Amino acid sequence: MSANTQLTALTPNSNCSAAGSGDANNSTLVQFMAPPNGVAWFTTSVSSAVTTSTLGADQGNGVVTFQAGLTVMYAPLSGGGYNVLLSGKIKDGSSIYTFTGQVIYMSTAVAAAAAK
């Protein structure tokens, strides 16, 4: 079975890719990249079993820094669907972008059931 991958632009020079596995735990792999679709500076996963993952130290290049404390959260929805949310800060150039519960992946109950 192939993963359902969703791309989300985060800052002018970064994005993330989130891929749902379709397994029973709704495991979802998330990669934070700079430049967009380029080098993955932070790769993590969340699921119904491991609901939160936090970046322990700054990661990035001379343009983009994914800052320590950047957090990815699994958020179940009624009916079997779920979202993956992003909170924390990303520095891009001289600007700081703050995220609070930004949806970076959505799975409906229908999509989750079809993937199984």
C-alpha positions as CSV (number, residue, x, y, z in Angstrom):
1,M,0.0,0.0,0.0
2,S,1.3,3.4,-0.8
3,A,1.3,6.3,1.7
4,N,-0.9,9.4,1.3
5,T,1.7,12.2,1.2
6,Q,0.7,15.8,1.8
7,L,3.0,18.8,1.4
8,T,2.7,22.0,3.4
9,A,4.5,25.3,2.7
10,L,5.8,26.6,6.1
11,T,8.0,29.6,5.3
12,P,9.3,31.1,2.1
13,N,12.3,28.7,2.1
14,S,10.9,25.6,3.9
15,N,8.1,23.1,3.8
16,C,7.1,19.8,5.3
17,S,6.0,16.5,3.9
18,A,3.7,14.2,5.9
19,A,2.9,10.7,4.8
20,G,0.2,8.6,6.5
21,S,1.0,4.9,6.6
22,G,-2.6,3.6,6.8
23,D,-1.7,1.2,9.6
24,A,-3.9,0.6,12.7
25,N,-2.0,3.2,14.7
26,N,-2.3,5.9,12.0
27,S,1.5,6.3,11.9
28,T,2.5,9.4,10.0
29,L,6.0,10.3,9.0
30,V,6.8,14.0,8.9
31,Q,9.9,15.6,7.2
32,F,10.8,19.3,7.6
33,M,12.8,20.4,4.6
34,A,14.9,23.5,3.5
35,P,14.9,24.4,0.7
36,P,11.4,23.2,-0.1
37,N,11.5,19.5,-1.1
38,G,15.2,19.6,-0.5
39,V,17.3,18.5,2.5
40,A,15.2,17.0,5.4
41,W,16.6,18.6,8.6
42,F,14.1,17.0,11.0
43,T,12.3,13.7,10.4
44,T,9.9,12.3,12.9
45,S,6.7,10.3,13.2
46,V,3.6,10.4,15.4
47,S,0.7,8.0,15.8
48,S,-2.1,7.0,18.1
49,A,0.6,5.2,20.2
50,V,3.2,8.1,20.2
51,T,1.2,11.3,20.0
52,T,3.9,13.9,20.3
53,S,7.4,14.5,19.0
54,T,9.6,17.5,19.8
55,L,12.8,18.7,18.2
56,G,15.5,18.7,20.8
57,A,18.0,21.1,19.2
58,D,18.1,23.6,16.4
59,Q,18.5,22.1,13.0
60,G,18.9,23.8,9.6
61,N,21.2,25.6,7.3
62,G,22.3,29.2,6.8
63,V,18.8,30.3,5.7
64,V,16.3,28.2,7.7
65,T,16.5,27.0,11.3
66,F,13.9,24.7,12.7
67,Q,14.1,25.7,16.3
68,A,14.4,23.5,19.3
69,G,10.9,22.8,20.8
70,L,9.2,22.5,17.3
71,T,6.5,20.0,18.1
72,V,4.5,17.6,16.0
73,M,1.2,16.3,17.5
74,Y,-1.3,13.5,16.6
75,A,-4.8,14.7,17.1
76,P,-7.6,12.1,16.7
77,L,-11.0,13.2,15.4
78,S,-14.4,11.8,16.0
79,G,-15.3,9.1,13.4
80,G,-11.8,7.7,13.1
81,G,-10.0,10.5,11.2
82,Y,-7.1,12.4,12.6
83,N,-4.9,15.5,12.0
84,V,-1.2,16.1,12.6
85,L,-0.5,19.5,14.0
86,L,2.6,21.7,14.2
87,S,3.5,24.1,17.0
88,G,6.8,26.0,17.5
89,K,9.1,28.4,15.7
90,I,11.0,28.4,12.4
91,K,13.6,31.1,11.6
92,D,13.8,31.9,7.9
93,G,16.3,34.6,7.1
94,S,15.7,37.4,9.6
95,S,12.1,36.5,10.3
96,I,10.6,34.1,12.9
97,Y,7.5,32.2,12.0
98,T,5.4,30.9,14.9
99,F,3.0,28.0,14.5
100,T,0.3,27.1,17.0
101,G,-1.7,24.0,16.0
102,Q,-1.1,24.4,12.3
103,V,-2.6,21.4,10.4
104,I,0.2,19.7,8.4
105,Y,-1.7,16.4,7.7
106,M,-5.4,15.5,7.5
107,S,-6.9,12.1,7.3
108,T,-10.7,11.5,7.2
109,A,-12.2,8.4,8.6
110,V,-13.1,7.4,5.0
111,A,-9.5,7.8,3.9
112,A,-8.2,6.0,6.9
113,A,-10.6,3.0,6.3
114,A,-9.8,2.9,2.6
115,A,-6.1,2.7,3.3
116,K,-6.4,-0.4,5.5
